Amino acid sequence: MSSNDIKPWFRDDIARTLMSIYFASAANGTQRTDDDNYRVGFAAALSSVALAVGVNPESFLAPEDIQRLRSNSR
């Protein structure tokens, strides 16, 4: 990989990428409502990346997933 291949990423780019991953997962049914553990883990993983780059997870997570995260953190 040459130095010309390195491109900067901006917070908005990463936010859109996280949103697209989240919505693609929700749209194809991998976030089944009967599997709360999966949904919490998936939302937690995306939230971790979002927080690491300064993106608010609440800007793209569904309110019910935000509530699941809050409930599981206690």
mmCIF file of the N, C-alpha and C atoms, coordinates in Angstrom:
data_MODEL
# 
_entry.id   MODEL 
# 
loop_
_atom_site.group_PDB 
_atom_site.id 
_atom_site.type_symbol 
_atom_site.label_atom_id 
_atom_site.label_alt_id 
_atom_site.label_comp_id 
_atom_site.label_asym_id 
_atom_site.label_entity_id 
_atom_site.label_seq_id 
_atom_site.pdbx_PDB_ins_code 
_atom_site.Cartn_x 
_atom_site.Cartn_y 
_atom_site.Cartn_z 
_atom_site.occupancy 
_atom_site.B_iso_or_equiv 
_atom_site.pdbx_formal_charge 
_atom_site.auth_seq_id 
_atom_site.auth_comp_id 
_atom_site.auth_asym_id 
_atom_site.auth_atom_id 
_atom_site.pdbx_PDB_model_num 
ATOM 1   N N  . MET A 1 1  ? 0.856   -1.168  0.000  1.00 0.00 ? 1  MET A N  1 
ATOM 2   C CA . MET A 1 1  ? 0.000   0.000   0.000  1.00 0.00 ? 1  MET A CA 1 
ATOM 3   C C  . MET A 1 1  ? 0.902   1.230   0.000  1.00 0.00 ? 1  MET A C  1 
ATOM 4   N N  . SER A 1 2  ? 0.677   2.102   -0.938 1.00 0.00 ? 2  SER A N  1 
ATOM 5   C CA . SER A 1 2  ? 1.463   3.333   -1.004 1.00 0.00 ? 2  SER A CA 1 
ATOM 6   C C  . SER A 1 2  ? 0.782   4.428   -0.200 1.00 0.00 ? 2  SER A C  1 
ATOM 7   N N  . SER A 1 3  ? 1.509   5.480   0.051  1.00 0.00 ? 3  SER A N  1 
ATOM 8   C CA . SER A 1 3  ? 0.934   6.585   0.824  1.00 0.00 ? 3  SER A CA 1 
ATOM 9   C C  . SER A 1 3  ? -0.221  7.250   0.091  1.00 0.00 ? 3  SER A C  1 
ATOM 10  N N  . ASN A 1 4  ? -0.291  7.075   -1.211 1.00 0.00 ? 4  ASN A N  1 
ATOM 11  C CA . ASN A 1 4  ? -1.402  7.635   -1.977 1.00 0.00 ? 4  ASN A CA 1 
ATOM 12  C C  . ASN A 1 4  ? -2.706  6.878   -1.728 1.00 0.00 ? 4  ASN A C  1 
ATOM 13  N N  . ASP A 1 5  ? -2.610  5.656   -1.191 1.00 0.00 ? 5  ASP A N  1 
ATOM 14  C CA . ASP A 1 5  ? -3.798  4.845   -0.927 1.00 0.00 ? 5  ASP A CA 1 
ATOM 15  C C  . ASP A 1 5  ? -4.468  5.219   0.388  1.00 0.00 ? 5  ASP A C  1 
ATOM 16  N N  . ILE A 1 6  ? -3.789  5.957   1.222  1.00 0.00 ? 6  ILE A N  1 
ATOM 17  C CA . ILE A 1 6  ? -4.331  6.337   2.525  1.00 0.00 ? 6  ILE A CA 1 
ATOM 18  C C  . ILE A 1 6  ? -5.195  7.581   2.355  1.00 0.00 ? 6  ILE A C  1 
ATOM 19  N N  . LYS A 1 7  ? -6.437  7.444   2.751  1.00 0.00 ? 7  LYS A N  1 
ATOM 20  C CA . LYS A 1 7  ? -7.379  8.553   2.635  1.00 0.00 ? 7  LYS A CA 1 
ATOM 21  C C  . LYS A 1 7  ? -7.911  8.882   4.032  1.00 0.00 ? 7  LYS A C  1 
ATOM 22  N N  . PRO A 1 8  ? -8.111  10.153  4.323  1.00 0.00 ? 8  PRO A N  1 
ATOM 23  C CA . PRO A 1 8  ? -8.638  10.506  5.644  1.00 0.00 ? 8  PRO A CA 1 
ATOM 24  C C  . PRO A 1 8  ? -10.118 10.131  5.767  1.00 0.00 ? 8  PRO A C  1 
ATOM 25  N N  . TRP A 1 9  ? -10.499 9.758   6.961  1.00 0.00 ? 9  TRP A N  1 
ATOM 26  C CA . TRP A 1 9  ? -11.902 9.510   7.268  1.00 0.00 ? 9  TRP A CA 1 
ATOM 27  C C  . TRP A 1 9  ? -12.366 10.626  8.183  1.00 0.00 ? 9  TRP A C  1 
ATOM 28  N N  . PHE A 1 10 ? -13.550 11.078  7.935  1.00 0.00 ? 10 PHE A N  1 
ATOM 29  C CA . PHE A 1 10 ? -14.123 12.122  8.756  1.00 0.00 ? 10 PHE A CA 1 
ATOM 30  C C  . PHE A 1 10 ? -15.257 11.539  9.577  1.00 0.00 ? 10 PHE A C  1 
ATOM 31  N N  . ARG A 1 11 ? -15.550 12.180  10.688 1.00 0.00 ? 11 ARG A N  1 
ATOM 32  C CA . ARG A 1 11 ? -16.585 11.695  11.601 1.00 0.00 ? 11 ARG A CA 1 
ATOM 33  C C  . ARG A 1 11 ? -17.900 11.428  10.872 1.00 0.00 ? 11 ARG A C  1 
ATOM 34  N N  . ASP A 1 12 ? -18.298 12.316  9.981  1.00 0.00 ? 12 ASP A N  1 
ATOM 35  C CA . ASP A 1 12 ? -19.554 12.112  9.239  1.00 0.00 ? 12 ASP A CA 1 
ATOM 36  C C  . ASP A 1 12 ? -19.498 10.873  8.359  1.00 0.00 ? 12 ASP A C  1 
ATOM 37  N N  . ASP A 1 13 ? -18.341 10.589  7.774  1.00 0.00 ? 13 ASP A N  1 
ATOM 38  C CA . ASP A 1 13 ? -18.184 9.379   6.956  1.00 0.00 ? 13 ASP A CA 1 
ATOM 39  C C  . ASP A 1 13 ? -18.379 8.129   7.811  1.00 0.00 ? 13 ASP A C  1 
ATOM 40  N N  . ILE A 1 14 ? -17.758 8.131   8.970  1.00 0.00 ? 14 ILE A N  1 
ATOM 41  C CA . ILE A 1 14 ? -17.866 6.977   9.865  1.00 0.00 ? 14 ILE A CA 1 
ATOM 42  C C  . ILE A 1 14 ? -19.289 6.842   10.390 1.00 0.00 ? 14 ILE A C  1 
ATOM 43  N N  . ALA A 1 15 ? -19.927 7.950   10.713 1.00 0.00 ? 15 ALA A N  1 
ATOM 44  C CA . ALA A 1 15 ? -21.316 7.907   11.184 1.00 0.00 ? 15 ALA A CA 1 
ATOM 45  C C  . ALA A 1 15 ? -22.219 7.293   10.121 1.00 0.00 ? 15 ALA A C  1 
ATOM 46  N N  . ARG A 1 16 ? -22.054 7.703   8.877  1.00 0.00 ? 16 ARG A N  1 
ATOM 47  C CA . ARG A 1 16 ? -22.868 7.127   7.793  1.00 0.00 ? 16 ARG A CA 1 
ATOM 48  C C  . ARG A 1 16 ? -22.572 5.648   7.599  1.00 0.00 ? 16 ARG A C  1 
ATOM 49  N N  . THR A 1 17 ? -21.325 5.252   7.755  1.00 0.00 ? 17 THR A N  1 
ATOM 50  C CA . THR A 1 17 ? -20.961 3.838   7.629  1.00 0.00 ? 17 THR A CA 1 
ATOM 51  C C  . THR A 1 17 ? -21.618 3.014   8.730  1.00 0.00 ? 17 THR A C  1 
ATOM 52  N N  . LEU A 1 18 ? -21.556 3.496   9.966  1.00 0.00 ? 18 LEU A N  1 
ATOM 53  C CA . LEU A 1 18 ? -22.195 2.782   11.076 1.00 0.00 ? 18 LEU A CA 1 
ATOM 54  C C  . LEU A 1 18 ? -23.705 2.695   10.878 1.00 0.00 ? 18 LEU A C  1 
ATOM 55  N N  . MET A 1 19 ? -24.307 3.785   10.427 1.00 0.00 ? 19 MET A N  1 
ATOM 56  C CA . MET A 1 19 ? -25.751 3.775   10.161 1.00 0.00 ? 19 MET A CA 1 
ATOM 57  C C  . MET A 1 19 ? -26.100 2.747   9.098  1.00 0.00 ? 19 MET A C  1 
ATOM 58  N N  . SER A 1 20 ? -25.315 2.684   8.040  1.00 0.00 ? 20 SER A N  1 
ATOM 59  C CA . SER A 1 20 ? -25.622 1.748   6.960  1.00 0.00 ? 20 SER A CA 1 
ATOM 60  C C  . SER A 1 20 ? -25.495 0.308   7.426  1.00 0.00 ? 20 SER A C  1 
ATOM 61  N N  . ILE A 1 21 ? -24.495 0.013   8.262  1.00 0.00 ? 21 ILE A N  1 
ATOM 62  C CA . ILE A 1 21 ? -24.352 -1.335  8.813  1.00 0.00 ? 21 ILE A CA 1 
ATOM 63  C C  . ILE A 1 21 ? -25.557 -1.674  9.683  1.00 0.00 ? 21 ILE A C  1 
ATOM 64  N N  . TYR A 1 22 ? -25.949 -0.748  10.535 1.00 0.00 ? 22 TYR A N  1 
ATOM 65  C CA . TYR A 1 22 ? -27.084 -0.967  11.437 1.00 0.00 ? 22 TYR A CA 1 
ATOM 66  C C  . TYR A 1 22 ? -28.378 -1.198  10.655 1.00 0.00 ? 22 TYR A C  1 
ATOM 67  N N  . PHE A 1 23 ? -28.653 -0.339  9.687  1.00 0.00 ? 23 PHE A N  1 
ATOM 68  C CA . PHE A 1 23 ? -29.898 -0.465  8.939  1.00 0.00 ? 23 PHE A CA 1 
ATOM 69  C C  . PHE A 1 23 ? -29.903 -1.679  8.017  1.00 0.00 ? 23 PHE A C  1 
ATOM 70  N N  . ALA A 1 24 ? -28.753 -2.036  7.468  1.00 0.00 ? 24 ALA A N  1 
ATOM 71  C CA . ALA A 1 24 ? -28.690 -3.251  6.644  1.00 0.00 ? 24 ALA A CA 1 
ATOM 72  C C  . ALA A 1 24 ? -28.986 -4.484  7.486  1.00 0.00 ? 24 ALA A C  1 
ATOM 73  N N  . SER A 1 25 ? -28.455 -4.508  8.684  1.00 0.00 ? 25 SER A N  1 
ATOM 74  C CA . SER A 1 25 ? -28.716 -5.626  9.575  1.00 0.00 ? 25 SER A CA 1 
ATOM 75  C C  . SER A 1 25 ? -30.190 -5.696  9.956  1.00 0.00 ? 25 SER A C  1 
ATOM 76  N N  . ALA A 1 26 ? -30.769 -4.547  10.266 1.00 0.00 ? 26 ALA A N  1 
ATOM 77  C CA . ALA A 1 26 ? -32.191 -4.515  10.636 1.00 0.00 ? 26 ALA A CA 1 
ATOM 78  C C  . ALA A 1 26 ? -33.072 -4.908  9.460  1.00 0.00 ? 26 ALA A C  1 
ATOM 79  N N  . ALA A 1 27 ? -32.707 -4.476  8.268  1.00 0.00 ? 27 ALA A N  1 
ATOM 80  C CA . ALA A 1 27 ? -33.526 -4.737  7.090  1.00 0.00 ? 27 ALA A CA 1 
ATOM 81  C C  . ALA A 1 27 ? -33.508 -6.204  6.668  1.00 0.00 ? 27 ALA A C  1 
ATOM 82  N N  . ASN A 1 28 ? -32.390 -6.891  6.892  1.00 0.00 ? 28 ASN A N  1 
ATOM 83  C CA . ASN A 1 28 ? -32.350 -8.286  6.443  1.00 0.00 ? 28 ASN A CA 1 
ATOM 84  C C  . ASN A 1 28 ? -32.767 -9.267  7.520  1.00 0.00 ? 28 ASN A C  1 
ATOM 85  N N  . GLY A 1 29 ? -33.235 -8.758  8.639  1.00 0.00 ? 29 GLY A N  1 
ATOM 86  C CA . GLY A 1 29 ? -33.808 -9.632  9.665  1.00 0.00 ? 29 GLY A CA 1 
ATOM 87  C C  . GLY A 1 29 ? -32.809 -10.230 10.632 1.00 0.00 ? 29 GLY A C  1 
ATOM 88  N N  . THR A 1 30 ? -31.544 -9.801  10.597 1.00 0.00 ? 30 THR A N  1 
ATOM 89  C CA . THR A 1 30 ? -30.592 -10.378 11.533 1.00 0.00 ? 30 THR A CA 1 
ATOM 90  C C  . THR A 1 30 ? -30.795 -9.842  12.937 1.00 0.00 ? 30 THR A C  1 
ATOM 91  N N  . GLN A 1 31 ? -31.555 -8.782  13.069 1.00 0.00 ? 31 GLN A N  1 
ATOM 92  C CA . GLN A 1 31 ? -31.859 -8.269  14.412 1.00 0.00 ? 31 GLN A CA 1 
ATOM 93  C C  . GLN A 1 31 ? -33.260 -8.727  14.809 1.00 0.00 ? 31 GLN A C  1 
ATOM 94  N N  . ARG A 1 32 ? -33.401 -10.026 14.959 1.00 0.00 ? 32 ARG A N  1 
ATOM 95  C CA . ARG A 1 32 ? -34.697 -10.592 15.328 1.00 0.00 ? 32 ARG A CA 1 
ATOM 96  C C  . ARG A 1 32 ? -35.111 -10.103 16.708 1.00 0.00 ? 32 ARG A C  1 
ATOM 97  N N  . THR A 1 33 ? -36.380 -9.803  16.852 1.00 0.00 ? 33 THR A N  1 
ATOM 98  C CA . THR A 1 33 ? -36.863 -9.309  18.146 1.00 0.00 ? 33 THR A CA 1 
ATOM 99  C C  . THR A 1 33 ? -36.842 -10.394 19.206 1.00 0.00 ? 33 THR A C  1 
ATOM 100 N N  . ASP A 1 34 ? -36.782 -11.679 18.811 1.00 0.00 ? 34 ASP A N  1 
ATOM 101 C CA . ASP A 1 34 ? -36.781 -12.765 19.782 1.00 0.00 ? 34 ASP A CA 1 
ATOM 102 C C  . ASP A 1 34 ? -35.385 -13.056 20.332 1.00 0.00 ? 34 ASP A C  1 
ATOM 103 N N  . ASP A 1 35 ? -34.381 -12.386 19.848 1.00 0.00 ? 35 ASP A N  1 
ATOM 104 C CA . ASP A 1 35 ? -33.017 -12.638 20.312 1.00 0.00 ? 35 ASP A CA 1 
ATOM 105 C C  . ASP A 1 35 ? -32.415 -11.351 20.867 1.00 0.00 ? 35 ASP A C  1 
ATOM 106 N N  . ASP A 1 36 ? -32.827 -10.986 22.067 1.00 0.00 ? 36 ASP A N  1 
ATOM 107 C CA . ASP A 1 36 ? -32.363 -9.748  22.690 1.00 0.00 ? 36 ASP A CA 1 
ATOM 108 C C  . ASP A 1 36 ? -30.857 -9.730  22.908 1.00 0.00 ? 36 ASP A C  1 
ATOM 109 N N  . ASN A 1 37 ? -30.280 -10.885 23.248 1.00 0.00 ? 37 ASN A N  1 
ATOM 110 C CA . ASN A 1 37 ? -28.834 -10.916 23.475 1.00 0.00 ? 37 ASN A CA 1 
ATOM 111 C C  . ASN A 1 37 ? -28.073 -10.529 22.212 1.00 0.00 ? 37 ASN A C  1 
ATOM 112 N N  . TYR A 1 38 ? -28.520 -11.021 21.068 1.00 0.00 ? 38 TYR A N  1 
ATOM 113 C CA . TYR A 1 38 ? -27.859 -10.661 19.810 1.00 0.00 ? 38 TYR A CA 1 
ATOM 114 C C  . TYR A 1 38 ? -28.001 -9.165  19.551 1.00 0.00 ? 38 TYR A C  1 
ATOM 115 N N  . ARG A 1 39 ? -29.208 -8.667  19.691 1.00 0.00 ? 39 ARG A N  1 
ATOM 116 C CA . ARG A 1 39 ? -29.443 -7.237  19.426 1.00 0.00 ? 39 ARG A CA 1 
ATOM 117 C C  . ARG A 1 39 ? -28.617 -6.352  20.335 1.00 0.00 ? 39 ARG A C  1 
ATOM 118 N N  . VAL A 1 40 ? -28.544 -6.703  21.611 1.00 0.00 ? 40 VAL A N  1 
ATOM 119 C CA . VAL A 1 40 ? -27.766 -5.906  22.556 1.00 0.00 ? 40 VAL A CA 1 
ATOM 120 C C  . VAL A 1 40 ? -26.285 -5.950  22.179 1.00 0.00 ? 40 VAL A C  1 
ATOM 121 N N  . GLY A 1 41 ? -25.784 -7.122  21.855 1.00 0.00 ? 41 GLY A N  1 
ATOM 122 C CA . GLY A 1 41 ? -24.380 -7.248  21.478 1.00 0.00 ? 41 GLY A CA 1 
ATOM 123 C C  . GLY A 1 41 ? -24.052 -6.482  20.209 1.00 0.00 ? 41 GLY A C  1 
ATOM 124 N N  . PHE A 1 42 ? -24.941 -6.570  19.233 1.00 0.00 ? 42 PHE A N  1 
ATOM 125 C CA . PHE A 1 42 ? -24.739 -5.862  17.968 1.00 0.00 ? 42 PHE A CA 1 
ATOM 126 C C  . PHE A 1 42 ? -24.753 -4.354  18.184 1.00 0.00 ? 42 PHE A C  1 
ATOM 127 N N  . ALA A 1 43 ? -25.737 -3.875  18.921 1.00 0.00 ? 43 ALA A N  1 
ATOM 128 C CA . ALA A 1 43 ? -25.837 -2.441  19.208 1.00 0.00 ? 43 ALA A CA 1 
ATOM 129 C C  . ALA A 1 43 ? -24.647 -1.972  20.046 1.00 0.00 ? 43 ALA A C  1 
ATOM 130 N N  . ALA A 1 44 ? -24.211 -2.798  20.979 1.00 0.00 ? 44 ALA A N  1 
ATOM 131 C CA . ALA A 1 44 ? -23.064 -2.432  21.819 1.00 0.00 ? 44 ALA A CA 1 
ATOM 132 C C  . ALA A 1 44 ? -21.785 -2.344  20.986 1.00 0.00 ? 44 ALA A C  1 
ATOM 133 N N  . ALA A 1 45 ? -21.608 -3.262  20.059 1.00 0.00 ? 45 ALA A N  1 
ATOM 134 C CA . ALA A 1 45 ? -20.416 -3.240  19.208 1.00 0.00 ? 45 ALA A CA 1 
ATOM 135 C C  . ALA A 1 45 ? -20.385 -1.984  18.340 1.00 0.00 ? 45 ALA A C  1 
ATOM 136 N N  . LEU A 1 46 ? -21.497 -1.677  17.698 1.00 0.00 ? 46 LEU A N  1 
ATOM 137 C CA . LEU A 1 46 ? -21.543 -0.470  16.868 1.00 0.00 ? 46 LEU A CA 1 
ATOM 138 C C  . LEU A 1 46 ? -21.387 0.788   17.728 1.00 0.00 ? 46 LEU A C  1 
ATOM 139 N N  . SER A 1 47 ? -21.980 0.781   18.905 1.00 0.00 ? 47 SER A N  1 
ATOM 140 C CA . SER A 1 47 ? -21.865 1.929   19.804 1.00 0.00 ? 47 SER A CA 1 
ATOM 141 C C  . SER A 1 47 ? -20.423 2.143   20.245 1.00 0.00 ? 47 SER A C  1 
ATOM 142 N N  . SER A 1 48 ? -19.714 1.059   20.499 1.00 0.00 ? 48 SER A N  1 
ATOM 143 C CA . SER A 1 48 ? -18.314 1.168   20.908 1.00 0.00 ? 48 SER A CA 1 
ATOM 144 C C  . SER A 1 48 ? -17.470 1.839   19.840 1.00 0.00 ? 48 SER A C  1 
ATOM 145 N N  . VAL A 1 49 ? -17.671 1.429   18.604 1.00 0.00 ? 49 VAL A N  1 
ATOM 146 C CA . VAL A 1 49 ? -16.925 2.047   17.503 1.00 0.00 ? 49 VAL A CA 1 
ATOM 147 C C  . VAL A 1 49 ? -17.336 3.515   17.374 1.00 0.00 ? 49 VAL A C  1 
ATOM 148 N N  . ALA A 1 50 ? -18.632 3.768   17.458 1.00 0.00 ? 50 ALA A N  1 
ATOM 149 C CA . ALA A 1 50 ? -19.123 5.144   17.332 1.00 0.00 ? 50 ALA A CA 1 
ATOM 150 C C  . ALA A 1 50 ? -18.500 6.042   18.399 1.00 0.00 ? 50 ALA A C  1 
ATOM 151 N N  . LEU A 1 51 ? -18.517 5.599   19.637 1.00 0.00 ? 51 LEU A N  1 
ATOM 152 C CA . LEU A 1 51 ? -17.965 6.403   20.721 1.00 0.00 ? 51 LEU A CA 1 
ATOM 153 C C  . LEU A 1 51 ? -16.459 6.619   20.555 1.00 0.00 ? 51 LEU A C  1 
ATOM 154 N N  . ALA A 1 52 ? -15.774 5.622   20.030 1.00 0.00 ? 52 ALA A N  1 
ATOM 155 C CA . ALA A 1 52 ? -14.324 5.727   19.841 1.00 0.00 ? 52 ALA A CA 1 
ATOM 156 C C  . ALA A 1 52 ? -13.948 6.819   18.841 1.00 0.00 ? 52 ALA A C  1 
ATOM 157 N N  . VAL A 1 53 ? -14.847 7.098   17.914 1.00 0.00 ? 53 VAL A N  1 
ATOM 158 C CA . VAL A 1 53 ? -14.546 8.113   16.892 1.00 0.00 ? 53 VAL A CA 1 
ATOM 159 C C  . VAL A 1 53 ? -15.361 9.386   17.083 1.00 0.00 ? 53 VAL A C  1 
ATOM 160 N N  . GLY A 1 54 ? -16.056 9.489   18.218 1.00 0.00 ? 54 GLY A N  1 
ATOM 161 C CA . GLY A 1 54 ? -16.783 10.709  18.532 1.00 0.00 ? 54 GLY A CA 1 
ATOM 162 C C  . GLY A 1 54 ? -18.148 10.845  17.895 1.00 0.00 ? 54 GLY A C  1 
ATOM 163 N N  . VAL A 1 55 ? -18.780 9.719   17.572 1.00 0.00 ? 55 VAL A N  1 
ATOM 164 C CA . VAL A 1 55 ? -20.125 9.736   17.004 1.00 0.00 ? 55 VAL A CA 1 
ATOM 165 C C  . VAL A 1 55 ? -21.104 9.301   18.094 1.00 0.00 ? 55 VAL A C  1 
ATOM 166 N N  . ASN A 1 56 ? -22.187 10.011  18.245 1.00 0.00 ? 56 ASN A N  1 
ATOM 167 C CA . ASN A 1 56 ? -23.208 9.662   19.231 1.00 0.00 ? 56 ASN A CA 1 
ATOM 168 C C  . ASN A 1 56 ? -24.028 8.481   18.709 1.00 0.00 ? 56 ASN A C  1 
ATOM 169 N N  . PRO A 1 57 ? -23.998 7.325   19.392 1.00 0.00 ? 57 PRO A N  1 
ATOM 170 C CA . PRO A 1 57 ? -24.759 6.163   18.931 1.00 0.00 ? 57 PRO A CA 1 
ATOM 171 C C  . PRO A 1 57 ? -26.263 6.427   18.837 1.00 0.00 ? 57 PRO A C  1 
ATOM 172 N N  . GLU A 1 58 ? -26.753 7.361   19.646 1.00 0.00 ? 58 GLU A N  1 
ATOM 173 C CA . GLU A 1 58 ? -28.176 7.663   19.612 1.00 0.00 ? 58 GLU A CA 1 
ATOM 174 C C  . GLU A 1 58 ? -28.587 8.335   18.302 1.00 0.00 ? 58 GLU A C  1 
ATOM 175 N N  . SER A 1 59 ? -27.611 8.751   17.508 1.00 0.00 ? 59 SER A N  1 
ATOM 176 C CA . SER A 1 59 ? -27.936 9.370   16.222 1.00 0.00 ? 59 SER A CA 1 
ATOM 177 C C  . SER A 1 59 ? -28.335 8.341   15.172 1.00 0.00 ? 59 SER A C  1 
ATOM 178 N N  . PHE A 1 60 ? -28.077 7.049   15.434 1.00 0.00 ? 60 PHE A N  1 
ATOM 179 C CA . PHE A 1 60 ? -28.447 6.036   14.442 1.00 0.00 ? 60 PHE A CA 1 
ATOM 180 C C  . PHE A 1 60 ? -29.121 4.794   15.012 1.00 0.00 ? 60 PHE A C  1 
ATOM 181 N N  . LEU A 1 61 ? -29.020 4.548   16.315 1.00 0.00 ? 61 LEU A N  1 
ATOM 182 C CA . LEU A 1 61 ? -29.676 3.368   16.889 1.00 0.00 ? 61 LEU A CA 1 
ATOM 183 C C  . LEU A 1 61 ? -31.161 3.634   17.113 1.00 0.00 ? 61 LEU A C  1 
ATOM 184 N N  . ALA A 1 62 ? -31.958 2.587   16.958 1.00 0.00 ? 62 ALA A N  1 
ATOM 185 C CA . ALA A 1 62 ? -33.392 2.681   17.244 1.00 0.00 ? 62 ALA A CA 1 
ATOM 186 C C  . ALA A 1 62 ? -33.579 2.878   18.748 1.00 0.00 ? 62 ALA A C  1 
ATOM 187 N N  . PRO A 1 63 ? -34.610 3.615   19.139 1.00 0.00 ? 63 PRO A N  1 
ATOM 188 C CA . PRO A 1 63 ? -34.848 3.856   20.572 1.00 0.00 ? 63 PRO A CA 1 
ATOM 189 C C  . PRO A 1 63 ? -34.927 2.577   21.406 1.00 0.00 ? 63 PRO A C  1 
ATOM 190 N N  . GLU A 1 64 ? -35.497 1.517   20.858 1.00 0.00 ? 64 GLU A N  1 
ATOM 191 C CA . GLU A 1 64 ? -35.599 0.272   21.625 1.00 0.00 ? 64 GLU A CA 1 
ATOM 192 C C  . GLU A 1 64 ? -34.220 -0.360  21.860 1.00 0.00 ? 64 GLU A C  1 
ATOM 193 N N  . ASP A 1 65 ? -33.297 -0.188  20.912 1.00 0.00 ? 65 ASP A N  1 
ATOM 194 C CA . ASP A 1 65 ? -31.947 -0.714  21.119 1.00 0.00 ? 65 ASP A CA 1 
ATOM 195 C C  . ASP A 1 65 ? -31.176 0.134   22.130 1.00 0.00 ? 65 ASP A C  1 
ATOM 196 N N  . ILE A 1 66 ? -31.410 1.421   22.132 1.00 0.00 ? 66 ILE A N  1 
ATOM 197 C CA . ILE A 1 66 ? -30.792 2.290   23.134 1.00 0.00 ? 66 ILE A CA 1 
ATOM 198 C C  . ILE A 1 66 ? -31.273 1.881   24.524 1.00 0.00 ? 66 ILE A C  1 
ATOM 199 N N  . GLN A 1 67 ? -32.564 1.614   24.641 1.00 0.00 ? 67 GLN A N  1 
ATOM 200 C CA . GLN A 1 67 ? -33.130 1.188   25.927 1.00 0.00 ? 67 GLN A CA 1 
ATOM 201 C C  . GLN A 1 67 ? -32.545 -0.154  26.356 1.00 0.00 ? 67 GLN A C  1 
ATOM 202 N N  . ARG A 1 68 ? -32.386 -1.091  25.419 1.00 0.00 ? 68 ARG A N  1 
ATOM 203 C CA . ARG A 1 68 ? -31.774 -2.389  25.754 1.00 0.00 ? 68 ARG A CA 1 
ATOM 204 C C  . ARG A 1 68 ? -30.361 -2.195  26.281 1.00 0.00 ? 68 ARG A C  1 
ATOM 205 N N  . LEU A 1 69 ? -29.592 -1.320  25.634 1.00 0.00 ? 69 LEU A N  1 
ATOM 206 C CA . LEU A 1 69 ? -28.224 -1.061  26.090 1.00 0.00 ? 69 LEU A CA 1 
ATOM 207 C C  . LEU A 1 69 ? -28.218 -0.490  27.503 1.00 0.00 ? 69 LEU A C  1 
ATOM 208 N N  . ARG A 1 70 ? -29.104 0.456   27.750 1.00 0.00 ? 70 ARG A N  1 
ATOM 209 C CA . ARG A 1 70 ? -29.168 1.068   29.082 1.00 0.00 ? 70 ARG A CA 1 
ATOM 210 C C  . ARG A 1 70 ? -29.586 0.051   30.133 1.00 0.00 ? 70 ARG A C  1 
ATOM 211 N N  . SER A 1 71 ? -30.528 -0.819  29.797 1.00 0.00 ? 71 SER A N  1 
ATOM 212 C CA . SER A 1 71 ? -31.005 -1.824  30.737 1.00 0.00 ? 71 SER A CA 1 
ATOM 213 C C  . SER A 1 71 ? -29.919 -2.850  31.067 1.00 0.00 ? 71 SER A C  1 
ATOM 214 N N  . ASN A 1 72 ? -29.122 -3.206  30.069 1.00 0.00 ? 72 ASN A N  1 
ATOM 215 C CA . ASN A 1 72 ? -28.081 -4.218  30.277 1.00 0.00 ? 72 ASN A CA 1 
ATOM 216 C C  . ASN A 1 72 ? -26.843 -3.672  30.969 1.00 0.00 ? 72 ASN A C  1 
ATOM 217 N N  . SER A 1 73 ? -26.694 -2.361  31.000 1.00 0.00 ? 73 SER A N  1 
ATOM 218 C CA . SER A 1 73 ? -25.488 -1.801  31.609 1.00 0.00 ? 73 SER A CA 1 
ATOM 219 C C  . SER A 1 73 ? -25.606 -1.696  33.120 1.00 0.00 ? 73 SER A C  1 
ATOM 220 N N  . ARG A 1 74 ? -26.754 -2.027  33.663 1.00 0.00 ? 74 ARG A N  1 
ATOM 221 C CA . ARG A 1 74 ? -26.957 -1.930  35.122 1.00 0.00 ? 74 ARG A CA 1 
ATOM 222 C C  . ARG A 1 74 ? -26.669 -3.220  35.804 1.00 0.00 ? 74 ARG A C  1 
# 
